[in-house]
Amino acid sequence: MSLESMRQWVGRTKAVEDFAAPFPVRALIATFDEQDPDPKPGDPLPPLWHWLYFLETAPLSKVGPDGHAERGDFLPPVPLPRRMWAGSRFAFTGPPLRVGQTIHRSSRIKSVEPKTGTTGAMVFVTVEHTVSGPDGVSFVEDHDIVYREAARPGETQREPKPAPTDAAWSKRIMADPVLLFRFSALTFNGHRIHYDQPYVTGTEGYPGLIVHGPLMGMVQIELARRANPDKVPRSFEFRALAPVYAGAAFSVHAREEGDGGVATWIADRNGGLAQQGRTTFQ
């Protein structure tokens, strides 16, 4: 498929409605091993926890070989087999979503752009999500998806650069298969790179199961906001730099910057910089 054909998807829209039930919040609290109280109707939903809702429910007959819904409906049919969450940017402009509310998300294909990397051709698709509750728009998210060529014989993963070592706040997280399973289940994510060892190593060419990019994004803003309990997040962004593999611990770090923002990052088992981000507060 030509780039021009794929760009015909730019501007395509989709709208969904959901109910912010308490159970997914309770289950994610347990999965993150926090000591928060059980959620009650009216409690604010923490930033990014909307990913527990608006879940893709493609029929099994419409699921592609990677476990995702087949492309060509809302998302363009990019003819590259490997898909990853490249990053997201959030602007929190309105009141928070709350447990027990009916919530809405309207999505729009914002751009389709080709690039070339060290492993070959890539296509970046950016989707803009506007998320609302009964009191109006809560936030806008730009979600970047990257599609990559199939793994080449003998392909190896490039070593990431060292992560910073000047964190003010840090947390260690064991990336075991149970964590990956729980997060996949809570987000109804069928992507096989997170649970199917023969597939991720044999078909996609990675050395092991991959930790979800959005899971790491969530623990980044969680660390930043829990370190600043009297402040309200105004914006957050994160960008994936290298995969993190299951079977060992990774760590999330944060430090305050001179302008009052908080830099966040993920370090893999070897101290490599896997994901970086930034939170601002009001």
Buried (B, 14 or more C-beta within 10 A) or exposed (E): EEEEEBBEBBEBEBEBEBEBBBEBBBBBBEBBEEEBEEBEEEBBBBBBBBBBBBEBEBEEEEBBEBBBBBBEEBBBEBEBBBBBBBBBBBBBEBBBBBBBBEBBBBBBBBBBBBEEEEBEEBBBBBBBBBBBBEEEBBBBBBBBBBBBBEBEEEEEEEEBEEBEEEBEBEBEBEBEEEBBBBBBEBBEBBBBBBBBBEBBBEBBBBEBBBBBBBBBBBBBBBBBBBBBEEBEBBBBBBBBBBBBBBEEEBBBBBBBEEEEBBBBBBBBBEBBBBBBBBBBBE
